[in-house]
Amino acid sequence: MSEVYGWEMSDGPGDYFEHTCDQVFGTVWTREGLSNRDRRLLLFGALAASGQEDVAEIQAGAALSNGELTPHQLEEISLFLCYYVGWPQGTKMHFMFGKVIKNFEKQQAKAAE
């Protein structure tokens, strides 16, 4: 999971979290044929289409932290999504990406001190 997100996530309670993580991160994200960046781009489309900005926010932070996408690329993704999932949903993604980018840039500046 740390390879996908760039940090360790704590386990949730019960077997559900463990089973889900084993399947998603142990199987789906490790299959050959697509890079993590490819998977993340596909996931942004699915999350935008289903209105899950909260999950997309986690993915955006991970993409920046892992060097898979740049802030400019996230901005382009939100514009692209406007045409395919609608302007209201694409605009939500745009503002969410802006917040993630701002936080990422603050972290980068702090780390450079």
C-alpha distance (Angstrom), angle and dihedral (degrees) to the residues before:
residue distance angle dihedral
M1 . . .
S2 3.80 . .
E3 3.82 90.1 .
V4 3.81 90.3 57.7
Y5 3.80 98.2 41.2
G6 3.79 101.8 27.3
W7 3.80 92.1 -126.0
E8 3.79 138.4 58.6
M9 3.77 116.6 -94.7
S10 3.76 119.7 -153.0
D11 3.77 118.9 -118.1
G12 3.75 119.0 -101.4
P13 3.78 122.5 -131.9
G14 3.79 121.6 -78.1
D15 3.78 134.3 6.4
Y16 3.81 95.6 -63.2
F17 3.81 95.2 76.5
E18 3.80 93.5 44.3
H19 3.81 93.2 48.4
T20 3.79 92.8 46.2
C21 3.81 93.4 48.4
D22 3.80 92.4 46.6
Q23 3.79 91.0 53.4
V24 3.78 100.0 39.1
F25 3.80 100.5 38.6
G26 3.79 99.4 25.0
T27 3.79 96.2 45.9
V28 3.81 116.4 10.7
W29 3.82 98.6 42.4
T30 3.82 94.3 42.3
R31 3.80 99.9 51.6
E32 3.79 117.6 117.1
G33 3.77 121.3 -110.6
L34 3.80 102.3 55.0
S35 3.78 131.2 57.6
N36 3.79 121.1 -133.2
R37 3.80 86.9 -106.0
D38 3.81 90.6 55.1
R39 3.79 91.0 49.5
R40 3.78 91.3 47.7
L41 3.81 92.1 52.2
L42 3.80 90.7 51.1
L43 3.78 89.9 46.9
F44 3.82 92.1 52.7
G45 3.80 89.0 57.3
A46 3.79 92.9 48.6
L47 3.80 93.1 45.5
A48 3.80 93.2 47.4
A49 3.80 91.5 48.6
S50 3.80 91.2 51.2
G51 3.82 95.6 43.1
Q52 3.79 96.4 -115.7
E53 3.80 101.0 143.1
D54 3.81 90.5 151.9
V55 3.81 91.7 63.9
A56 3.82 91.5 39.2
E57 3.80 88.1 55.5
I58 3.81 90.5 58.7
Q59 3.81 90.0 47.2
A60 3.82 92.6 48.9
G61 3.79 92.2 52.4
A62 3.79 90.3 48.6
A63 3.81 92.3 48.7
L64 3.80 90.8 53.5
S65 3.81 94.2 43.1
N66 3.81 92.1 49.5
G67 3.82 93.1 46.2
E68 3.80 91.6 -119.8
L69 3.80 94.2 125.4
T70 3.80 136.0 18.3
P71 3.80 126.0 -134.8
H72 3.81 89.0 -106.6
Q73 3.81 91.0 53.2
L74 3.81 91.2 51.9
E75 3.80 89.0 53.0
E76 3.81 90.2 50.7
I77 3.81 90.4 49.0
S78 3.80 91.1 56.1
L79 3.80 91.7 50.6
F80 3.81 91.4 47.4
L81 3.80 90.8 49.3
C82 3.81 91.3 53.4
Y83 3.80 88.6 69.0
Y84 3.80 95.2 47.8
V85 3.81 106.1 34.7
G86 3.80 97.7 25.6
W87 3.77 134.9 -93.3
P88 3.80 96.6 -88.5
Q89 3.81 92.9 55.2
G90 3.81 94.3 38.5
T91 3.80 89.4 50.7
K92 3.81 90.8 52.7
M93 3.80 88.1 52.8
H94 3.82 90.3 48.0
F95 3.79 93.6 55.0
M96 3.80 92.6 42.6
F97 3.82 90.8 50.4
G98 3.81 88.9 49.7
K99 3.80 90.3 55.5
V100 3.81 91.8 47.8
I101 3.81 91.9 47.9
K102 3.81 91.6 50.2
N103 3.82 91.3 50.9
F104 3.81 91.4 46.0
E105 3.80 92.5 50.7
K106 3.82 90.5 49.0
Q107 3.80 89.9 52.2
Q108 3.80 91.0 48.2
A109 3.80 92.1 50.4
K110 3.80 91.3 47.8
A111 3.82 91.5 49.6
A112 3.82 90.3 50.9
E113 3.82 92.3 56.9
